[in-house]
Amino acid sequence: MELNNNQHSNEQAPTQLQPLQNLGTKQDSLVQHRSDYATNQPDKKAVLLCPEKTSPQVIYRAVGWVAGTYKPSEAKFYQGVLVTEDGLTIPSELTRQLRSRLKKEHAGYASDPDFFKEPFRWTVYPRTDPVEFHLVAMRPLTPVPADAPGLDSFRVVGLIKSCSDGVATVRIQRNQEPPQRWKHHNEWKPIVLTLEGSVVPPEALGQIWDLEVQRSGERLLVKAGRPYEPSAEDLAWLEKQFVITKTDSVE
């Protein structure tokens, strides 16, 4: 099965982040939260208790780029596993967004046993605990566009919910209000990712951070990060939206 280079693609190179030593620890001026936590007692686990609502000038993200072969299950073609280039078998599913595009452009793909035979470069929405991927877009492995993000790299923008012992939990939510009939559907609920690495400092609790993440096996490791500031592209996108999601209380 052939796809052209622009087909089913949803890739955008992540913004290059500064090394942690060059970052300030002041709170993002666009995102003010109440920080009800103790940071003066290193022997205690730092946990966010009650953040205030976020600024509407935030675009939450949790997206990555992984190479592998999708193997659908016998029961449901849109649920299966992704066999990565390093040999892992990761539970995965085709999102409604991708299935809709495939149905329009390759009407019989779901019943074609050879459609997913080749490995592809996938745009994925990650989940952790346990790790799984929601597959959003697919494109051939070659040629690789000059501006394509690196394989196994991820961009995460979300609220730092907890940070302790080299592990951070980050809350990500939808950037728009769901349609009324989907309001309580799991697909629209906020998610929490568990990321490893010592890049995120305790002072980041309650703030929105922009993180550069790398997959290593089934682990997602934070390589760099900074307090989130919307880019010009982010602000342009926000201006086009009628409704922007606001954060409710973190449980």
LUMTOR-710905 format. One line per 8 residues: number of its first residue (from 0); their letters; for each residue x, y, z of C-alpha. Coordinates in Angstrom, 3 decimals. Example, Ala and Ser with C-alpha at 12.3 -4.5 7.8 and 13.67 -1.06 7.14 Angstrom:
BEGIN
0 = AS = 12.300 -4.500 7.800 | 13.670 -1.060 7.140 .
END
This chain:
BEGIN
0 = MELNNNQH = 0.000 0.000 0.000 | 1.404 3.376 -0.983 | 0.974 6.717 0.680 | 2.352 9.940 -0.669 | 4.548 12.039 1.568 | 1.809 14.477 2.525 | -0.899 11.926 3.100 | -2.259 11.312 6.601 .
8 = SNEQAPTQ = 0.465 13.508 8.031 | 0.028 15.578 11.163 | 3.656 16.294 11.905 | 5.144 19.500 13.190 | 8.665 19.813 14.482 | 8.737 20.565 18.216 | 10.095 23.904 19.346 | 13.726 23.621 20.442 .
16 = LQPLQNLG = 13.837 23.993 24.208 | 16.539 25.606 26.265 | 18.759 23.537 28.581 | 17.449 23.625 32.134 | 20.386 25.630 33.447 | 19.375 28.520 31.192 | 15.796 28.573 32.435 | 14.403 30.811 35.105 .
24 = TKQDSLVQ = 12.146 29.402 37.800 | 9.725 32.328 37.817 | 6.129 31.462 37.124 | 4.891 31.816 33.571 | 3.338 35.265 33.345 | 0.477 33.861 31.284 | -0.326 31.053 33.691 | -0.798 31.981 37.336 .
32 = HRSDYATN = -1.602 29.213 39.808 | -1.845 28.985 43.550 | 0.909 26.618 44.693 | -0.281 24.803 47.816 | 2.713 22.579 48.386 | 5.870 22.412 50.456 | 9.215 22.621 48.718 | 11.387 23.264 51.771 .
40 = QPDKKAVL = 11.230 19.662 52.955 | 13.140 17.501 50.442 | 12.341 14.325 52.362 | 8.647 14.743 51.590 | 6.980 14.065 48.268 | 5.915 17.266 46.545 | 2.317 17.030 45.357 | 0.086 19.700 43.857 .
48 = LCPEKTSP = -2.978 20.111 46.015 | -5.245 22.724 44.504 | -4.264 24.748 41.433 | -6.407 27.606 40.244 | -7.814 27.710 36.732 | -5.339 28.197 33.939 | -5.094 31.074 31.529 | -6.969 30.483 28.270 .
56 = QVIYRAVG = -3.686 31.208 26.443 | -2.471 27.636 26.640 | -2.381 24.947 23.971 | -2.016 21.584 25.686 | -0.066 18.921 23.795 | 1.013 15.318 24.110 | 2.236 14.098 20.733 | 5.092 11.961 19.465 .
64 = WVAGTYKP = 6.553 10.292 16.377 | 7.292 6.569 16.318 | 8.247 4.100 13.565 | 6.672 0.673 13.557 | 4.255 -1.835 12.082 | 0.638 -1.781 13.176 | -0.953 -5.190 13.711 | -4.738 -5.045 14.141 .
72 = SEAKFYQG = -6.482 -7.493 16.427 | -8.808 -10.117 15.014 | -11.764 -8.738 16.959 | -11.476 -5.043 16.003 | -9.253 -3.745 13.225 | -8.850 -0.351 14.925 | -7.444 -1.907 18.094 | -4.170 -3.796 18.055 .
80 = VLVTEDGL = -0.484 -3.335 18.742 | 2.359 -1.314 17.281 | 5.578 -3.306 16.850 | 8.292 -0.672 17.104 | 11.655 -0.716 15.358 | 13.338 -1.670 18.620 | 11.113 -4.736 18.930 | 8.553 -3.637 21.529 .
88 = TIPSELTR = 4.891 -4.540 21.211 | 2.852 -1.566 22.419 | -0.968 -1.629 22.679 | -2.320 0.865 20.141 | -5.493 1.973 18.439 | -6.383 3.945 15.336 | -8.083 7.179 16.351 | -11.448 8.134 14.897 .
96 = QLRSRLKK = -9.655 10.968 13.099 | -7.289 8.617 11.258 | -9.970 6.032 10.514 | -12.133 8.687 8.920 | -9.348 9.813 6.595 | -8.416 6.257 5.670 | -12.032 5.386 4.905 | -12.296 8.329 2.508 .
104 = EHAGYASD = -9.028 7.650 0.694 | -8.704 3.851 0.962 | -12.260 2.572 1.266 | -11.357 -1.107 1.700 | -8.386 -0.700 4.020 | -10.069 -2.333 7.022 | -10.504 -5.642 5.181 | -7.170 -5.550 3.350 .
112 = PDFFKEPF = -4.734 -7.872 5.186 | -1.752 -6.205 3.482 | -2.672 -2.598 4.177 | -0.611 -2.347 7.383 | 2.044 -4.872 6.382 | 4.777 -2.255 5.932 | 6.252 -0.188 8.776 | 5.221 3.458 8.837 .
120 = RWTVYPRT = 6.162 6.653 10.588 | 3.275 7.278 13.000 | 2.135 10.410 14.765 | 0.888 9.222 18.143 | -0.843 10.465 21.261 | 0.898 8.677 24.162 | -0.608 7.240 27.308 | 1.277 5.866 30.300 .
128 = DPVEFHLV = 0.598 3.485 33.201 | 0.734 1.333 31.117 | 2.220 2.780 27.941 | -0.015 2.770 24.864 | -0.364 4.830 21.693 | -3.348 6.397 19.996 | -2.378 6.545 16.314 | -3.297 9.873 14.730 .
136 = AMRPLTPV = -1.464 9.948 11.385 | 0.769 7.760 9.219 | 3.280 8.364 6.456 | 6.017 6.368 4.697 | 9.312 6.005 6.510 | 11.183 7.470 3.529 | 11.907 10.004 2.316 | 12.069 11.983 5.544 .
144 = PADAPGLD = 11.195 15.704 5.214 | 13.877 18.062 6.446 | 11.538 19.551 9.069 | 10.227 16.210 10.363 | 10.542 15.645 14.130 | 12.956 12.935 15.220 | 11.648 9.427 15.729 | 10.779 8.505 19.317 .
152 = SFRVVGLI = 10.622 12.194 20.245 | 7.596 13.694 21.987 | 6.310 17.165 22.795 | 4.310 17.552 26.002 | 2.677 20.757 27.218 | 0.705 20.388 30.410 | 0.237 21.193 34.066 | 2.858 19.755 36.418 .
160 = KSCSDGVA = 0.734 17.821 38.882 | 3.485 16.195 40.926 | 7.269 15.915 40.907 | 9.347 13.638 43.098 | 12.306 11.264 42.922 | 12.931 11.839 39.227 | 9.303 11.264 38.209 | 6.834 13.939 37.137 .
168 = TVRIQRNQ = 3.140 13.619 36.394 | 1.724 16.013 33.828 | -1.936 16.730 33.213 | -3.048 17.374 29.616 | -6.535 18.313 28.532 | -8.456 19.109 25.385 | -8.058 22.602 23.956 | -11.741 22.928 23.118 .
176 = EPPQRWKH = -15.004 22.169 24.873 | -16.477 18.866 23.673 | -19.808 18.648 21.878 | -22.574 18.248 24.441 | -23.203 14.603 23.557 | -19.504 13.756 24.069 | -19.059 15.801 27.243 | -18.643 12.794 29.553 .
184 = HNEWKPIV = -16.939 10.500 27.054 | -13.498 9.203 28.075 | -12.013 10.598 24.874 | -12.581 14.147 26.150 | -11.406 13.677 29.718 | -8.024 15.076 30.812 | -5.156 12.590 30.875 | -2.159 12.347 33.178 .
192 = LTLEGSVV = 1.213 11.204 31.826 | 3.985 9.826 34.028 | 7.385 11.018 32.780 | 10.853 10.195 34.086 | 13.856 12.476 34.488 | 15.163 15.147 36.834 | 14.653 18.103 34.467 | 11.403 19.330 36.062 .
200 = PPEALGQI = 12.184 21.112 39.380 | 9.834 21.096 42.408 | 9.212 24.798 41.761 | 7.358 23.813 38.588 | 4.410 22.400 40.529 | 1.187 24.075 39.459 | 2.770 25.608 36.361 | 2.268 24.788 32.698 .
208 = WDLEVQRS = 5.525 23.450 31.259 | 6.711 22.730 27.732 | 8.683 19.475 27.740 | 10.928 17.704 25.257 | 10.580 13.964 25.812 | 12.340 10.914 24.357 | 11.116 7.332 24.323 | 13.502 4.710 25.674 .
216 = GERLLVKA = 11.816 1.337 25.523 | 8.537 1.751 27.366 | 9.804 4.763 29.322 | 9.228 8.412 28.417 | 12.224 10.483 29.536 | 12.193 14.274 29.872 | 15.256 15.708 28.117 | 14.564 19.448 28.375 .
224 = GRPYEPSA = 11.836 21.785 29.519 | 10.766 25.303 30.348 | 7.706 27.181 31.610 | 5.244 27.385 28.741 | 4.951 30.540 26.681 | 2.683 30.443 23.621 | 4.442 30.895 20.311 | 3.148 33.192 17.585 .
232 = EDLAWLEK = 1.657 30.097 15.929 | -0.067 29.130 19.175 | -1.601 32.574 19.581 | -2.762 32.633 15.968 | -4.482 29.270 16.481 | -6.088 30.433 19.723 | -7.518 33.506 18.036 | -9.450 31.249 15.656 .
240 = QFVITKTD = -11.123 29.277 18.420 | -14.506 30.163 19.803 | -14.206 28.174 23.010 | -11.072 27.328 24.945 | -11.070 24.688 27.650 | -10.476 25.834 31.213 | -8.851 23.608 33.807 | -11.060 22.347 36.595 .
248 = SVE = -9.713 21.097 39.904 | -7.076 18.388 39.860 | -8.268 15.412 41.835 .
END
